Amino acid sequence: MIFYFTGTGNSLYVAKELDEKIISIPQIIKEKRLEFSADSIGIVCPVYGHEMPGMVKEFIRRASFETDYLFAVLTYGAHHGGAAEIAGLFFRDAGKKADYITTIEMVDNFLPAFDMEEQMAMDKQVEKHLNEIKARLQAKSQGIQKTSLAEKTAHNMYLKMVKNAPETVWAAFRVTDECVGCGICTRVCPAGCIHLENQYAVHEPEGCQACYACVHACPKMAVQFALPQPEKNPAARYRNAHVTLCELVKSNDQTEND
Ligand SMILES: Cc1cc2nc3c(=O)[nH]c(=O)nc-3n(C[C@H](O)[C@H](O)[C@H](O)COP(=O)(O)O)c2cc1C
């Protein structure tokens, strides 16, 4: 049993590859009782600022897991900054002992810093690393990925630059006149932070996870960043090639109960 969170499909792809039973965190977290029992329970999610997304942390805090094997696989794009060890401490503080935590490098969807075309052209050997992780999980390996000196340095530099959680720093969006009111952004948002007003998308920062699903999925590129620095490539957007827009909507849509 795997619980996953995704903005652009990397973590969903990994979850699909690792288990047949996968459950979306943005959907299940709405339940009052979060009690789960299975031989093996895993979390798959992206790394945001070297940590798990806020909603994933809330889920881990609230859920109870009855299992012989608790693991996490964290997808990242450039520097995980010791995300596995950081997550291990989080699990411990939430009263859960993780047996195995690792990271996997994929396309970095952090648009302010990366050009998606360049990212997609890079061979990050995802399949090879996925197969290694599959073997580890099958063997019920124990251990939390150690942080290399380079990743420790990246983490320390990051802490000097960024003082607040990613969702408070990088969740500033604006919607341009290109918006046609198709509503896709409202349906890929895992936190229900976007709605349409007069056929025009409006983003409310409250609860936003900064997953960038809305920015990446907009067919008109009308959802843009309202950050001081320009994007690396404003014309490039990303969704994992093994994940459809429908799957993203099914994973994240919060509009059905509106
Ligand atoms: C707000 C934000 C912060 C991110 N922070 C990091 C980071 O600290 N290190 C990193 O390597 N990648 C970072 N990324 C990239 C994602 O972790 C990576 O692309 C991930 O695989 C996306 O998963 P998804 O497609 O399931 O949403 C960040 C992305 C976003 C949107």
The ligand as an SDF file (V2000), in Angstrom:
LIG
                    3D

 31 33  0  0  0  0  0  0  0  0999 V2000
    8.1810   24.4030   -4.3220 C   0  0  0  0  0  0  0  0  0  0  0  0
    9.1710   23.3650   -4.8160 C   0  0  0  0  0  0  0  0  0  0  0  0
   10.3150   23.1300   -4.0890 C   0  0  0  0  0  0  0  0  0  0  0  0
   11.2330   22.1620   -4.5370 C   0  0  0  0  0  0  0  0  0  0  0  0
   12.3510   21.9480   -3.7920 N   0  0  0  0  0  0  0  0  0  0  0  0
   13.2680   21.0540   -4.2310 C   0  0  0  0  0  0  0  0  0  0  0  0
   14.4630   20.8310   -3.4900 C   0  0  0  0  0  0  0  0  0  0  0  0
   14.6780   21.3630   -2.3990 O   0  0  0  0  0  0  0  0  0  0  0  0
   15.3810   19.9840   -4.0070 N   0  0  0  0  0  0  0  0  0  0  0  0
   15.1890   19.3430   -5.2040 C   0  0  0  0  0  0  0  0  0  0  0  0
   16.0710   18.6200   -5.6370 O   0  0  0  0  0  0  0  0  0  0  0  0
   14.0450   19.4910   -5.9200 N   0  0  0  0  0  0  0  0  0  0  0  0
   13.0810   20.3310   -5.4500 C   0  0  0  0  0  0  0  0  0  0  0  0
   11.9180   20.5040   -6.1630 N   0  0  0  0  0  0  0  0  0  0  0  0
   11.6670   19.6560   -7.3580 C   0  0  0  0  0  0  0  0  0  0  0  0
   10.7290   18.4790   -7.0580 C   0  0  0  0  0  0  0  0  0  0  0  0
   11.0480   17.8780   -5.8160 O   0  0  0  0  0  0  0  0  0  0  0  0
   10.8140   17.3870   -8.1240 C   0  0  0  0  0  0  0  0  0  0  0  0
   10.6880   17.9020   -9.4000 O   0  0  0  0  0  0  0  0  0  0  0  0
    9.7510   16.3190   -7.8700 C   0  0  0  0  0  0  0  0  0  0  0  0
   10.1200   15.1190   -8.5070 O   0  0  0  0  0  0  0  0  0  0  0  0
    8.3620   16.7390   -8.3450 C   0  0  0  0  0  0  0  0  0  0  0  0
    7.4710   15.6900   -8.0400 O   0  0  0  0  0  0  0  0  0  0  0  0
    5.9810   15.6270   -8.6230 P   0  0  0  0  0  0  0  0  0  0  0  0
    6.1150   15.5900  -10.1460 O   0  0  0  0  0  0  0  0  0  0  0  0
    5.4450   14.3480   -8.0910 O   0  0  0  0  0  0  0  0  0  0  0  0
    5.2520   16.8140   -8.1660 O   0  0  0  0  0  0  0  0  0  0  0  0
   10.9780   21.4370   -5.7210 C   0  0  0  0  0  0  0  0  0  0  0  0
    9.8080   21.6670   -6.4470 C   0  0  0  0  0  0  0  0  0  0  0  0
    8.9010   22.6100   -5.9950 C   0  0  0  0  0  0  0  0  0  0  0  0
    7.6420   22.8390   -6.7820 C   0  0  0  0  0  0  0  0  0  0  0  0
  1  2  1  0
  2  3  1  0
  2 30  2  0
  3  4  2  0
  4  5  1  0
  4 28  1  0
  5  6  2  0
  6  7  1  0
  6 13  1  0
  7  8  2  0
  7  9  1  0
  9 10  1  0
 10 11  2  0
 10 12  1  0
 12 13  2  0
 13 14  1  0
 14 15  1  0
 14 28  1  0
 15 16  1  0
 16 17  1  0
 16 18  1  0
 18 19  1  0
 18 20  1  0
 20 21  1  0
 20 22  1  0
 22 23  1  0
 23 24  1  0
 24 25  2  0
 24 26  1  0
 24 27  1  0
 28 29  2  0
 29 30  1  0
 30 31  1  0
M  END
$$$$
